[in-house]
Amino acid sequence: MARLYEAKGRPRFNPLIAHVTDLAMAARVARLDARARRLAAAFWPGPLTLVAPIDDPGLVCDLARAGLDTVAVRAPAHSVAQAVIAALGRPVVAPSANKSGRPSPTTFADAVAETGAAAAVTLDGGDCAIGLESTVVALLDGPPRLLRPGAVTRSEIEALVGPLAEAEADAARSPGRLARHYAPVAPVRLGAETPAPGEVFLAFGPAPGGPAIFNLSPSGNLREAAARLFSALRAADALAPTAIAVAPIPETGLGEAINDRLRRAAGYVG
């Protein structure tokens, strides 16, 4: 675990997610209440992480949990991830393959470029289908809390467990909560209708093309934009612009998660 934190340059107070094959394995690690089991039944395997009280600290060590009395668990849908976890027979603790604070890799090449030098083995599972990290929900005492928006939307979760409370009380229990995170080298300017001279533009919806324009979704599709977000940030950053200007993204549905990542890339959360 210490080597993993070192490879990423990750702060030790930032917990990791324990990846499991299914609900049965998750229940060996965490104390999952009825709400947690309802969400797992609906969205696992898939992009939803549940934060719950730790049940067996021997399965996910203190360092991986950042010393917390909770653990974040998720059952991924990818066949390669499932095969690795099943072969080990216990949870696999893993972050995204970026250096801490950088945009997450969504292709094998980007993952190897970021942290491949620290890896003994690399597995190529193809490009990420979703492109954003998982939604994180805390299910502890009191109401459920949305700690990190993601591909499973707020409305989908609330339909099963009721209204979600604000995250502040349990924010430290989730990865991806640093104010500056997922950030390219170039400054990021949000809500831009057009780029200024020297800026690269991340468009959304109908827009003119050009060598310094990357369109997240010409049709305005939020799922397509989510899948392209990090690769577009990386490609834009490679042009060494004065800044990266990003068109407005609706806050509805998956837009909540996209805007969360963009605000952190720009260095603030609002």
ABEGO torsion letter per residue (X at the ends): XAAAAAAAGBBAABBBBBBBABAAAAAAABBBBAAAAAAAAAAOBEBBBBBBBBABAAABBAAAAGGBABBBBBBBABAAAAAAAAAAGBBBBBBBABBBGBBBBABAAAAAAAAAAABABBBBAEBBAAGBBBBBBBBBBEBBBBABBBABBAAAAAAAAEBBBBAAAAAAABBGABABBGBBABBBBBGBABBBBGBBBBBBEBBBBEAABBBABAAGBAAAAAAAAAAAAAAAAAAGBABBBBBBBBABEAAAAAAAAAAAAAGBBX
